[in-house]
């Protein structure tokens, strides 16, 4: 009887803990994180412009005439609503945006979806503070952990109360077994240091620690939105957007190897041996490239024995170049106060950008900061996707041509990759690489099959990415 009562109270406590821990709240703050993890790969953060997916500002309004559950179902599995249910709104959206397939998110709860919708409205309609015009990205207030601390204290207090109740029940049970027995109730100190309570606290710490460790490990390397300051202020917007330079001109490894490769400075020099003054930063950033590779912009030639040149000699070359350009722009004969300040600041920028604790010399490669970084146990081949799969760079990296400062656009998580493989249609037509799949070609020609996805050709096999 005594043991049964203990078990029942312990189970009641565990159930209460689970219920409190799983409390869901509709929150724009929570929606921001969910949007980053699930939606940002295809939809613009402003919510008001089309990207791979449509602008989301009117997402709720477009489904207003239908039941709310229909919107939930569409977000969780759009293809099921199109092909199986044939929901009129789903079919209408498909006809507008096909063949782009919306990723399925079956694990999203109703509260998750409502939180995302709440964030969409916040991001699409930023509120000006004190009359200021907010034109930058929406900043959502950081989520407070106060509720979790309060919850932890409440659960600890509940555990103590339950332990006291169990002690009293033990006394009652002992008295019922032997009315003449003298049974002492445990003091508060004895209760707090009892073997049962300590064991439960240890168990709870192990569970919480394991949960946090797994979540931290899962999120390792996921840095969506990460946009570090690079040693050179390179603008993809200027190069890929305004000037229309193809991604693979600089990242030529993407079409022929596993890595897309970071362009060497000689790639920059294909253009900048002639274009010596930048449209936005003037001589400030291009001089860093010249200093790293040993190019004298004044003479338009590469410097002999540059590797062995002293820092003072390098300084003379580039401060002269910066100063001469300033004089030319200003149309004056000698440097004024502002000119001397500009020369000093730009030379300081060259030194700070091209030297570090492990690279004390200015000469040598530019130490770019890596943004996209998959775990070591993951194999990813750019050529397989770019050349064979004909996947556009923007599908994974976003609208790079509009990024003044490059950032990680997609979550690059395993689930994100798997969903893409499940839904992405393989481009069989005119692609010699897939001629070996005779069975699929026959099914496509006969109408037995309407498409072939990456999943159909083994895209979900573990060995494809982990071997």
C-alpha positions in Angstrom: 0.0 0.0 0.0 2.8 2.4 1.0 4.7 1.8 -2.3 1.6 2.2 -4.4 0.9 5.6 -2.8 4.5 6.7 -3.5 4.3 5.6 -7.1 1.0 7.4 -7.6 2.3 10.7 -6.2 5.5 10.4 -8.2 3.5 9.8 -11.4 1.2 12.8 -10.6 4.3 15.0 -10.1 5.9 13.8 -13.4 2.6 14.4 -15.3 2.4 17.9 -13.8 6.0 18.6 -14.8 5.3 17.4 -18.4 2.2 19.6 -18.6 4.0 22.7 -17.3 7.0 22.1 -19.5 4.9 21.7 -22.6 2.9 24.8 -22.2 2.7 26.5 -25.6 2.2 30.2 -26.1 1.5 32.1 -29.2 4.3 34.6 -29.4 5.9 36.7 -32.2 9.2 36.2 -30.5 8.8 32.4 -30.8 7.5 32.9 -34.3 10.7 34.7 -35.3 12.8 31.7 -34.4 10.4 29.4 -36.2 10.4 31.6 -39.3 14.2 31.5 -39.4 14.2 27.7 -39.1 11.4 26.8 -41.4 10.4 29.7 -43.7 13.3 32.1 -44.3 14.9 29.8 -46.8 12.2 30.7 -49.3 10.4 33.8 -48.1 11.7 37.3 -47.8 12.2 38.6 -44.3 10.4 41.9 -45.1 7.3 39.8 -45.8 6.4 42.3 -48.6 8.4 41.1 -51.6 8.5 37.8 -53.5 11.5 35.6 -53.1 11.6 31.9 -54.0 8.2 31.9 -52.3 5.6 34.6 -52.3 5.4 37.6 -50.0 3.6 36.5 -46.7 2.1 39.8 -45.6 -1.3 38.8 -46.9 -1.1 35.0 -46.0 -3.8 35.1 -43.4 -6.1 37.4 -45.5 -5.9 35.1 -48.5 -7.3 32.2 -46.4 -9.7 34.3 -44.4 -12.8 32.9 -46.1 -11.8 29.3 -45.2 -11.6 27.5 -41.9 -8.5 28.2 -39.9 -7.7 24.5 -39.9 -7.4 24.6 -43.7 -4.5 27.1 -43.4 -2.8 24.9 -40.9 -3.1 21.9 -43.2 -1.7 23.9 -46.1 1.3 25.0 -44.2 2.0 21.5 -42.9 1.6 19.7 -46.3 0.8 21.9 -49.3 1.0 19.1 -51.8 -1.6 17.0 -49.9 -4.0 19.9 -50.1 -3.3 20.3 -53.8 -3.3 16.7 -55.0 -5.4 14.8 -52.4 -7.9 17.3 -50.9 -7.9 19.6 -54.0 -8.6 22.6 -51.8 -9.6 25.5 -54.1 -7.2 28.0 -52.5 -4.3 25.5 -52.5 -4.9 24.7 -56.2 -5.0 28.4 -57.0 -1.7 29.1 -55.2 -0.1 26.1 -57.0 -1.2 27.3 -60.4 0.3 30.7 -59.6 3.7 29.5 -58.3 4.3 26.1 -59.8 6.6 24.2 -60.2 8.1 25.5 -57.0 7.0 23.2 -54.2 6.5 24.4 -50.7 8.4 22.4 -48.1 6.2 20.3 -45.8 6.4 20.9 -42.0 4.3 18.1 -40.4 5.8 18.7 -37.0 4.5 22.3 -36.6 1.7 22.5 -34.0 -1.2 24.9 -34.3 0.5 27.2 -31.7 3.7 27.1 -33.7 1.9 28.2 -36.9 0.0 31.0 -35.0 3.3 32.2 -33.6 4.8 32.4 -37.1 1.7 34.2 -38.4 2.0 36.7 -35.5 5.7 37.3 -36.4 4.8 37.8 -40.0 2.5 40.7 -39.1 5.2 42.2 -36.8 7.9 42.0 -39.5 5.6 43.3 -42.2 4.3 46.2 -40.2 7.2 47.6 -38.0 6.1 50.3 -35.6 8.1 53.5 -35.6 9.4 54.5 -32.2 9.2 58.1 -31.1 8.4 59.2 -34.6 11.5 57.5 -36.1 11.3 56.0 -39.6 12.3 52.4 -39.3 13.6 51.2 -42.7 16.0 48.5 -41.5 15.2 44.9 -40.4 12.6 44.3 -37.8 14.0 43.8 -34.4 11.8 41.6 -32.2 12.3 41.9 -28.4 14.4 39.0 -27.0 12.3 36.4 -25.4 12.4 36.5 -21.6 13.2 33.3 -19.6 11.5 34.6 -16.4 8.5 32.3 -16.9 10.8 29.3 -16.9 12.6 30.3 -13.7 9.2 30.8 -12.0 8.1 27.4 -13.3 11.3 25.8 -12.0 10.7 27.3 -8.6 7.0 26.2 -8.6 8.0 22.7 -9.5 10.7 22.6 -6.8 8.2 23.7 -4.2 5.7 21.1 -5.5 8.3 18.4 -5.2 9.0 19.4 -1.6 5.3 19.4 -0.7 4.8 16.0 -2.4 7.7 14.6 -0.4 6.3 15.9 2.8 2.9 14.3 1.9 4.6 11.0 1.2 6.4 11.1 4.6 3.1 11.8 6.3 1.5 8.9 4.4 4.3 6.7 5.5 3.7 7.6 9.1 0.0 6.9 8.7 0.7 3.6 7.0 3.1 2.6 9.8 0.6 3.5 12.4 -2.1 1.4 10.7 0.2 -1.6 10.6 1.2 -1.2 14.3 -0.9 1.2 16.3 1.5 1.0 19.3 4.6 1.8 17.3 6.3 5.1 17.8 7.0 6.7 14.4 8.8 10.0 14.2 8.1 12.3 11.3 11.1 13.5 9.3 12.2 17.1 9.8 12.5 19.5 6.9 16.3 18.9 6.8 15.8 15.2 6.7 13.2 15.5 4.0 15.5 17.7 1.8 18.4 15.3 2.3 16.4 12.1 1.9 17.6 9.5 -0.5 14.4 9.6 -2.5 14.3 13.3 -3.0 18.0 13.5 -3.9 17.6 10.6 -6.4 14.7 12.4 -8.0 16.6 15.7 -8.3 19.6 13.9 -9.8 17.3 12.1 -12.2 15.7 15.5 -13.1 19.1 17.1 -13.7 20.2 14.3 -15.9 17.0 14.6 -18.0 17.2 18.4 -18.3 21.0 18.2 -19.0 20.5 15.6 -21.7 17.7 17.6 -23.3 19.8 20.8 -23.3 22.9 18.9 -24.6 21.0 17.3 -27.5 19.4 20.6 -28.5 22.7 22.4 -28.3 24.4 19.6 -30.4 21.5 19.7 -33.0 21.9 23.5 -33.4 25.7 23.3 -33.6 26.9 25.2 -36.7 23.4 26.5 -37.5 23.9 30.2 -37.7 21.1 31.4 -40.0 21.4 35.1 -40.5 25.2 35.1 -39.5 26.9 37.9 -41.3 30.4 38.6 -39.9 32.4 41.7 -40.8 34.9 40.6 -43.4 38.5 41.9 -43.8 37.4 43.5 -47.1 33.9 45.1 -47.5 33.0 43.1 -50.5 29.4 43.8 -51.8 27.6 41.0 -53.6 24.9 43.5 -54.4 27.4 45.6 -56.4 29.1 42.7 -58.2 26.4 40.1 -58.7 23.4 42.5 -58.6 24.3 45.8 -60.2 27.1 44.5 -62.5 25.5 41.1 -63.1 28.6 39.0 -62.6 27.7 35.3 -62.6 28.2 33.5 -59.3 30.4 30.8 -61.0 32.8 33.4 -62.4 34.2 33.9 -59.0 33.1 30.6 -57.3 34.2 28.5 -60.3 34.6 25.4 -58.1 30.8 25.1 -57.7 30.4 23.6 -61.1 33.2 21.2 -61.1 34.1 20.2 -57.5 32.8 19.5 -54.0 33.7 23.0 -52.9 32.5 26.3 -54.4 36.0 27.8 -53.4 36.7 31.2 -52.1 38.0 33.3 -55.0 41.8 34.0 -55.0 42.9 37.6 -55.2 44.0 37.0 -58.9 40.3 36.5 -59.7 39.6 40.0 -58.3 42.5 41.3 -60.4 40.9 40.2 -63.6 38.7 43.3 -63.3 40.5 45.5 -60.7 43.8 45.7 -62.4 41.9 48.3 -64.5 39.1 49.4 -62.1 41.3 50.8 -59.3 38.8 53.0 -57.5 35.6 51.5 -56.0 32.2 53.0 -56.6 31.4 53.1 -52.9 34.6 53.0 -50.8 37.0 54.6 -53.3 40.6 53.3 -52.6 39.9 52.0 -49.1 38.9 48.4 -49.9 40.7 47.8 -53.3 44.0 48.9 -51.8 43.7 45.9 -49.4 43.6 43.5 -52.4 46.5 45.2 -54.0 48.5 45.1 -50.7 47.8 41.4 -50.2 48.9 40.4 -53.7 51.7 42.9 -54.4 50.2 45.1 -57.1 51.3 48.7 -57.4 48.2 50.6 -58.5 50.2 53.7 -59.3 52.3 51.9 -62.0 49.8 49.2 -62.8 52.4 46.5 -62.3 53.2 43.7 -59.9 56.0 44.4 -57.4 59.1 42.3 -57.7 60.3 40.4 -54.6 57.2 41.7 -52.8 57.3 38.8 -50.3 60.6 40.1 -48.9 59.6 43.8 -48.9 59.6 45.6 -45.5 56.4 47.1 -44.1 57.7 50.6 -44.3 58.3 50.2 -48.1 54.8 48.8 -48.6 53.4 51.7 -46.6 55.2 54.2 -48.9 53.7 52.6 -52.0 50.1 52.5 -50.8 50.0 55.8 -48.9 51.3 57.4 -52.0 48.6 55.8 -54.1 45.8 56.8 -51.7 47.2 60.3 -51.4 47.6 60.8 -55.2 44.0 59.6 -55.8 42.7 62.0 -53.1 44.6 64.9 -54.8 43.2 64.0 -58.1 39.6 63.8 -56.8 39.9 67.1 -54.9 41.9 68.9 -57.7 44.5 70.2 -55.3 48.3 70.2 -55.3 49.1 68.9 -51.9 47.4 67.0 -49.1 45.3 69.0 -46.6 44.3 68.0 -43.1 41.4 65.8 -44.3 43.7 64.2 -46.9 46.4 63.2 -44.4 43.7 61.8 -42.1 42.2 59.8 -45.0 45.6 58.4 -45.9 46.4 57.5 -42.3 43.0 55.8 -41.7 43.1 53.8 -45.0 46.7 52.5 -44.3 45.5 51.5 -40.8 42.6 49.6 -42.4 45.0 47.8 -44.7 47.2 46.7 -41.7 44.2 45.6 -39.6 42.6 43.6 -42.4 45.7 41.8 -43.7 47.5 41.0 -40.5 46.6 38.9 -37.5 48.3 36.9 -34.6 49.0 34.1 -37.0 49.7 36.3 -40.1 52.0 39.1 -39.0 52.9 40.2 -42.6 50.7 42.2 -44.9 51.8 40.1 -47.9 49.8 36.9 -48.4 46.2 35.6 -48.8 43.2 37.5 -47.5 41.8 35.8 -44.4 38.1 35.7 -45.2 35.7 34.6 -42.4 33.8 31.5 -43.3 30.0 31.8 -43.1 28.6 28.5 -44.4 30.1 25.5 -42.5 28.6 22.0 -42.5 29.7 19.5 -39.8 32.7 17.4 -40.6 30.6 14.2 -40.8 28.5 15.7 -43.6 29.4 15.2 -47.3 28.1 17.9 -49.7 29.1 18.2 -53.3 28.4 21.5 -55.1 29.0 20.1 -58.5 26.4 17.4 -58.0 23.8 20.1 -57.2 24.9 22.9 -59.5 26.0 21.0 -62.7 24.0 17.8 -62.5 21.0 18.9 -60.5 20.8 22.4 -62.1 20.0 23.9 -58.7 20.2 27.7 -58.6 22.6 29.2 -56.1 19.8 31.3 -54.7 17.8 28.2 -53.7 20.3 27.6 -50.8 22.1 31.0 -50.5 19.1 33.3 -51.0 19.1 36.4 -53.2 22.8 37.0 -52.8 22.7 39.5 -55.6 20.8 41.8 -53.2 23.1 41.3 -50.2 25.4 44.2 -49.5 26.8 42.1 -46.6 26.7 38.3 -47.2 24.8 36.3 -44.6 23.8 32.6 -44.2 20.4 32.4 -45.7 19.3 28.8 -45.1 19.4 26.8 -41.9 21.5 24.1 -43.6 20.0 21.6 -41.2 19.5 17.9 -42.0 15.8 18.2 -41.9 16.0 21.1 -44.4 18.1 19.1 -46.8 15.9 16.0 -46.5 12.7 18.0 -47.2 14.3 19.5 -50.3 15.3 16.0 -51.5 11.7 14.8 -50.9 10.2 17.5 -52.9 12.7 18.7 -55.5 11.9 17.3 -59.0 14.8 15.9 -60.9 15.3 17.6 -64.3 15.5 14.5 -66.5 14.8 16.3 -69.8 18.0 16.9 -71.8 20.2 15.8 -68.9 22.5 13.0 -70.0 23.5 12.2 -66.5 20.1 10.6 -65.8 19.8 8.6 -69.0 20.7 5.4 -67.0 17.3 5.6 -65.2 15.5 3.8 -68.1 12.6 2.7 -65.9 11.7 6.2 -64.8 12.0 7.5 -68.4 9.5 4.9 -69.6 7.1 5.7 -66.7 7.3 9.4 -67.5 6.7 8.8 -71.2 3.7 6.5 -70.6 2.2 9.0 -68.1 2.4 6.4 -65.3 4.7 8.8 -63.4 4.4 12.6 -63.5 7.8 13.4 -61.9 10.9 12.0 -60.3 12.1 13.5 -57.1 15.6 13.3 -55.6 14.2 10.9 -53.1 13.3 8.5 -55.9 16.9 8.3 -57.1 18.3 7.6 -53.6 18.4 11.1 -52.2 17.4 9.9 -48.7 20.0 7.1 -48.4 22.2 7.8 -45.4 25.4 6.9 -47.2 24.8 9.8 -49.7 25.7 12.4 -47.1 27.3 10.3 -44.3 30.1 7.8 -45.2 
